[in-house]
Amino acid sequence: MNRKWTFPLLLAVVGVSIIFGMVLGGRLNAPQIALAARDVPTAGLGSAAEPPMGAAGSTDFADIVERSIPAVVGITSTSVKKGGGDTEDDPHEMFRDDPFFRFFFGPDQQRRQQQQRPREERREQSGGSGFFVSPDGYILTNNHVVADATKVEVALNDGTRLNAEIVGTDPNIDLALLKVDSKGRSLPTLALGDSDKLRPGQWVIAIGNPFELSETVTAGVISAKDRQVPIGDTDRSLVSFLQTDAAINFGNSGGPLLDASGRVVGINTAINRGGMAEGIGFALPINQARSAMDQLRATGKVRRGYIGVSMTDINDAMREYLGLPDKGGVYVQTVTSDGPAEKAGIQPDDVIRKVAGETIKNGRDLLGRVASRKPGDRIDLEVLRGRKPMQFTLTLAERPDAAELGQGDLRRKRGQGDEGEPEGSRSSEALGIKVETLNARAREELQLPEAVKGVLVTDVEVGSEASAAGLRAGMVVTAVNDAAVTGISTWKEAVGRLTPGTVGKLKITVGKNVSTLFMRVPAAGKN
């Protein structure tokens, strides 16, 4: 049923629109679209640099784009969602996301309008980009471009529109593989490059369909690598993004990011919307997408390898305590009960230095190398145990969902003492922490098993070495330098043996999780 807009409401909406336009124009200082002038001034010295030549020294960006655009497609996804009745002529719906409308009319009126209308299904369309990776019609794009879609349509460079099938998706890295019927036609494709070889400062080209403007090309450089940013439903422990200043706008998602040789090095994924900063876009590195793409094509889903350890990157205190030559590798905090690492003989306190013969830099590096392999694959690890190198071969299990990883049975294989102490509070001023006996009430509140013995940390001095090491109130210290702490007396004895200026090792428990912290013991008179 059509609603008649009252004159005051129309006047208010027009006024809001004018104010919004004035403010937006003033904030963004956006240039107006105008006809191109006939006379174009020649750029002088010191102006924008000429586009770099291609790898062979004879190909510029225009040639790369001309070759690449036929393989880039526009994607339209249709989904059915629950909505709220008539919206076409309802200003409250039309301007529901407008902050100025909410400012003048308030959220309550919008909420009342929504409550008065019956909810009904409505169709929504969203757009994105993608590119062919095989002549028989396989297309790579982002998962969020086609998520929840009931219909996916692909627009080719020549104007052809084809229905696409979603072969499979991998929300963990925001990847989707589509397939169109090529009808015997050999479709143009893009070659995949090597994103690991990219360096900050290298030129890249983004192609896509922002705001339904097909065949849009922008260029920039790789601003940074290995960016860990929260994008959609991605698993930050698995994926790190390329940062680029090549313009990436709404609708670019899923399009290719090309290097100066025209090879795909990334999949344009996200833009920064948090502030006034411009020139910040993110792309999924193609090397992280490659193995997932192969699995999606073969089985429609992605299974990743898993070794079953919790680990910590090596820091300076850890390196000094363990006598390591550098900060490469990872420190094993715990092993998953009956997991691949435990079965192979990996123990807590081991330092994993190499995977499949290659030195690893940190935990993210190890996760990436393991996750790129499939469950059932065998992998060699080189480990330092008490400064002695050891070799282990593991059979990978399947990586659990991200939600399950924090709930596993992580078992610390070290005996706990049985010594008891009367309740009471003690302070360890030299370390900048306060502890007390772990009594029954604290044990219940912290959900600690009866087998856990130690002292409860009640306060950590701000700015202390303990705070810098990660010690927090509510943690239970169960060992100091591998000497069991079962109460206040054993705690005092263990702390008394620490040498000021050296690094100490604290074994802690938080709930069912066990971890190890390394902290520098303050010199006398310092906290």
C-alpha positions, 0 to 999 in steps of 0.5 A, spaced: 500 500 500 502 506 498 503 511 503 502 519 502 508 523 505 506 529 509 509 536 507 513 537 513 516 530 512 518 531 505 521 538 507 525 535 513 527 529 508 529 534 503 533 539 508 536 533 511 539 531 504 541 538 503 545 538 509 548 531 508 550 533 501 553 540 504 557 536 509 559 530 505 562 535 500 566 539 505 569 533 508 571 529 502 572 535 498 570 531 492 571 534 485 565 534 480 564 530 474 565 534 468 566 534 461 574 533 459 577 539 457 580 539 449 586 542 451 590 537 456 596 540 459 603 537 459 605 534 466 612 538 468 618 535 471 617 533 478 610 530 476 607 523 477 612 518 475 611 514 468 608 507 469 614 502 470 615 498 464 614 490 464 618 485 466 621 484 459 622 492 459 617 493 453 610 492 456 607 498 460 600 498 464 596 499 458 598 492 455 597 488 461 590 491 462 588 490 455 591 482 456 587 482 462 581 485 462 577 479 458 579 474 464 575 479 469 568 478 470 562 482 474 558 478 479 551 479 481 549 475 487 541 475 489 539 473 496 533 472 500 532 475 506 527 477 511 525 484 511 520 489 513 514 490 508 513 496 503 520 500 503 520 503 496 516 509 498 518 509 506 523 514 507 524 511 514 527 505 510 530 509 504 534 513 509 535 508 515 543 508 514 543 515 514 546 518 520 543 525 519 536 522 518 537 518 525 540 525 528 533 529 526 528 523 527 531 519 532 532 511 532 526 510 536 521 512 530 525 508 525 524 502 530 517 504 531 516 504 524 519 497 523 515 494 529 508 496 525 510 493 519 509 485 518 516 482 516 516 479 509 521 476 505 525 480 500 530 479 495 537 483 495 542 484 490 550 485 491 555 486 486 563 484 486 568 481 481 572 475 479 577 472 474 577 466 470 583 461 472 581 456 467 579 456 460 573 451 462 570 456 466 572 456 473 572 463 477 576 465 483 572 471 488 571 472 495 566 468 499 563 475 502 561 476 494 557 470 494 555 468 501 548 466 502 546 467 495 540 463 492 543 465 485 549 468 482 550 471 475 556 473 471 557 478 466 563 477 461 567 482 458 563 481 451 557 483 455 555 475 455 551 474 462 551 467 465 549 463 471 554 461 475 555 455 480 558 456 487 563 450 487 565 451 494 567 456 499 572 457 504 570 463 509 576 462 513 580 466 508 574 469 504 575 465 498 570 462 493 570 458 487 565 459 482 563 455 475 560 457 469 558 453 463 563 455 457 559 451 452 565 448 449 568 455 448 575 457 451 575 462 456 580 467 457 584 466 464 589 470 468 596 466 470 597 466 478 604 469 480 608 468 487 605 473 492 611 470 497 616 474 492 612 481 493 616 486 496 613 493 499 614 498 493 612 494 488 607 496 483 601 492 482 594 493 478 587 492 481 581 491 476 574 490 478 567 493 477 566 498 483 560 501 483 558 497 477 563 501 473 566 495 469 573 494 467 575 499 472 583 499 473 587 502 478 594 502 480 599 503 486 604 499 490 604 494 495 604 498 502 606 492 506 605 485 507 603 480 512 597 484 515 593 481 520 586 485 520 579 483 522 576 482 515 569 479 515 569 471 518 576 470 516 581 466 521 586 471 523 591 465 525 590 462 518 590 469 513 594 475 513 593 480 507 597 484 502 596 492 503 596 496 497 594 503 496 591 501 489 584 504 489 579 498 492 572 500 492 565 497 493 564 492 488 572 491 487 571 485 492 574 478 488 577 482 483 585 480 481 591 484 484 596 484 478 604 485 478 607 488 473 608 482 469 600 481 469 600 475 474 595 475 479 598 476 486 592 477 490 585 477 490 582 484 492 578 483 499 577 489 503 578 497 504 579 501 510 572 504 512 574 506 519 577 513 518 579 519 514 585 515 511 585 513 504 589 509 500 588 503 504 586 496 501 587 489 503 588 483 498 588 476 499 595 473 497 594 468 491 599 463 495 594 463 500 588 462 496 592 457 491 592 450 495 584 452 497 582 453 490 585 446 488 581 443 494 575 446 492 575 444 485 577 437 487 572 436 493 568 442 494 571 444 501 577 445 504 581 441 509 587 443 513 593 440 516 594 440 524 599 438 528 596 439 535 600 444 539 599 451 542 605 455 541 608 462 542 613 466 538 620 467 541 622 473 544 628 476 547 627 473 554 625 466 551 631 466 547 636 468 553 633 463 557 633 457 552 640 459 549 637 460 542 642 463 537 636 467 534 628 468 535 627 464 529 622 458 531 616 457 536 616 455 543 611 449 544 607 451 550 602 445 550 600 439 546 593 436 545 592 430 548 592 424 543 594 429 537 599 428 532 605 432 536 604 428 542 603 421 538 610 423 535 613 425 541 613 433 541 613 435 548 612 442 552 618 446 552 620 444 545 622 449 540 620 448 533 625 450 528 624 447 522 618 444 518 619 440 512 627 442 512 625 449 512 627 454 517 620 458 520 620 465 522 614 465 527 608 461 529 604 464 523 609 461 519 609 455 522 601 455 521 601 457 514 606 451 512 602 446 516 595 449 514 597 448 506 598 441 507 592 436 507 590 431 513 594 425 512 600 428 510 607 426 513 611 432 515 618 433 518 619 437 524 626 439 527 626 441 534 631 443 540 630 440 546 634 442 552 639 445 546 639 439 543 636 438 536 631 432 535 628 430 529 620 428 529 615 426 523 608 427 524 602 425 520 597 431 520 590 431 523 585 435 520 584 442 523 578 443 527 574 450 526 577 456 530 571 456 535 573 449 537 581 450 537 580 454 544 576 448 547 581 442 546 584 438 552 591 441 552 595 437 557 601 439 560 605 433 562 609 435 568 607 432 575 604 437 580 606 437 588 601 435 593 604 440 599 598 444 602 599 451 606 594 455 610 590 460 607 594 467 607 596 473 603 603 474 601 607 479 597 613 478 592 615 486 591 621 484 588 617 481 582 612 486 582 606 481 584 602 479 589 600 472 591 596 468 596 594 461 597 589 457 592 584 456 597 577 452 595 573 458 593 578 461 588 579 454 585 571 454 584 571 461 581 577 459 577 574 452 575 581 449 576 581 441 577 583 439 584 590 436 581 592 443 580 597 446 585 600 453 586 599 460 588 594 465 586 596 471 583 592 477 586 595 483 583 601 485 578 604 492 578 603 496 572 609 497 568 613 491 572 617 486 568 611 481 570 606 485 567 610 486 561 611 478 561 604 477 560 602 475 568 595 477 570 591 477 576 587 471 576 593 466 574 595 461 578 603 460 578 605 452 578 612 452 577 618 457 577 624 455 573 621 448 573 621 447 581 614 446 583 610 451 587 605 448 591 603 453 596 606 460 599 612 456 602 615 453 596 613 459 592 618 463 597 623 458 596 623 458 588 623 466 588 628 466 593 633 462 588 632 467 582 638 471 580 636 479 579 638 481 572 637 474 569 630 471 566 626 467 570 621 462 567 614 461 570 609 456 569 602 458 569 595 455 569 588 459 567 582 455 567 584 448 563 589 452 559 597 451 561 602 456 559 609 458 560 611 466 561 619 468 561 620 474 565 626 478 567 628 478 574 628 486 576 635 488 579 635 489 587 631 495 588 627 495 582 620 493 580 
